[in-house]
Amino acid sequence: MDWREAYKDKIMSPEAAFARIHSGDIVMSNFGGSIPYALLDALADYSLGHLENVTLWLAGFYKETKIGNRIYNDHVSVKSSFFGPLERRAKAEGSDLSYQAMHLSNASFDRLGKRRPDVIVTAGTEPDEQGRISLGVNPFDPALLDVCDTLIVQINRNMPFVCGEGCLIPAARASCLVPLDEDLPELIMPPPNEDQRKIAGYIAELVPDGACVQFGIGGVSAAIGEALMVRRDLGCHSEMFTEPLAKLMQAGVINNSRKSFFPGKTVFTNALGSRELYNYMDRNPALEARPCGWVNDPRRIALNDNLISVNGALCVDLAGQVCAESIGFRQFSGTGGQLDFVRGARWSRGGKSFLTLASQHVDKKGNRSSNIALTLPAGSIVTTPRADVHYIVTEYGTADLLDEPVDVRARRLIAVAHPDFRDQLTFDAKKAGYII
């Protein structure tokens, strides 16, 4: 049978597709832009009176959705490996939505082993002439197609058609195709501030021509994108593909010509940004999307010479332990791929990893505190252990901690702390025995 006939037979309403989901099933979805938000809204409504104890595994909402609200707790329970504002709000309002601590490099092991899905629910494009649906901005491991019983695809004509292993699936492989157009979530980054530009400047000084870069979202990333415009022949192997990276490609700065692994291609696993970014991605042959378990594998990351990894942190202690995901006991974001790229950069020939943070925090009442302290606040999650940390960067400079003894670590971190806190930090470090 021609794929077009098979495609036609699989088109159905959301309710008809949901008849394939049974109480107690494990359902898997994607991350960010490839989550089928409109379809999940319909699933939330359908679950009332039809489903109980369904578990939905995914990684981070970037758009409002009904699923995860407390009224669905007994019907569809959401487990997410990333927390953002929407997840934090749902928790505060009584949702049983919970956080799954997991390095993204382990995602395939988890989904293929401990949590094999009965059903996969994802968003994708209309099929191309070869009958292939693209999962667009976030692919999944193609081996999952061999273990799940049912694949439900929300066909969204606003999804960019992106190529890469795990990003293209035959339309014939889908169990149900549900046409539902919706806008992809957009993330517009504000212009970087002066401190963020200072941080980016310190990092850019250590990025050579021909390096392979990884950075994500936020003001520091936007500033790094600006600072690297003077470099030549950069490559990209990044968990996230964002506006600053696209601008470097459009300017010819990232051309991937000197990459030692996948030359000629910008490799990524997730994209998030503006409508313009998604338009740029559509059928762009310079892009290669791969599953996060593949992209974030430190052994593959390390195949890129001069891998430059840049990620954010919330606080650092004087031993060099980094918290990047919680505020005390409260989950704020996620483990994500920070340690994956820190270790990949460490093993890369000529590689460097940078963890950035503002030197101080000002709360809503105007109280100031140092983000570099003797110890992490109670409950803080250590995202990157001290033995893995290379550079810590604030607006006051760069602290190279790689394989340094405790006294050197403490002195270098104090030197990049806010000047108003350095005397107290020195006193604390001496009292703790870190320095003499």
Secondary structure as UniProt FT lines:
FT   HELIX           3..10
FT   HELIX           14..18
FT   TURN            19..20
FT   TURN            23..24
FT   STRAND          26..31
FT   HELIX           32..34
FT   HELIX           37..47
FT   TURN            48..50
FT   STRAND          54..59
FT   TURN            67..68
FT   HELIX           70..72
FT   TURN            73..75
FT   STRAND          76..80
FT   HELIX           85..92
FT   TURN            93..94
FT   STRAND          98..99
FT   HELIX           104..106
FT   HELIX           107..109
FT   HELIX           110..114
FT   STRAND          119..124
FT   TURN            129..130
FT   STRAND          132..134
FT   TURN            136..137
FT   TURN            142..143
FT   HELIX           144..147
FT   STRAND          150..155
FT   TURN            157..158
FT   TURN            165..167
FT   STRAND          168..170
FT   HELIX           171..173
FT   STRAND          176..179
FT   HELIX           194..204
FT   TURN            205..206
FT   TURN            209..210
FT   STRAND          212..214
FT   HELIX           219..227
FT   HELIX           228..230
FT   STRAND          234..241
FT   HELIX           243..250
FT   TURN            251..252
FT   TURN            257..258
FT   TURN            263..264
FT   STRAND          266..271
FT   HELIX           275..281
FT   TURN            282..283
FT   TURN            285..286
FT   STRAND          287..289
FT   HELIX           292..295
FT   HELIX           298..301
FT   TURN            302..303
FT   TURN            305..306
FT   STRAND          307..312
FT   STRAND          315..317
FT   TURN            318..319
FT   STRAND          322..323
FT   STRAND          326..327
FT   TURN            328..329
FT   STRAND          330..331
FT   TURN            336..337
FT   HELIX           338..347
FT   TURN            349..350
FT   STRAND          352..356
FT   STRAND          360..362
FT   TURN            364..365
FT   STRAND          368..370
FT   STRAND          372..373
FT   TURN            378..379
FT   HELIX           386..388
FT   STRAND          391..394
FT   TURN            395..396
FT   STRAND          397..400
FT   TURN            402..403
FT   HELIX           406..415
FT   HELIX           419..421
FT   HELIX           422..432
//
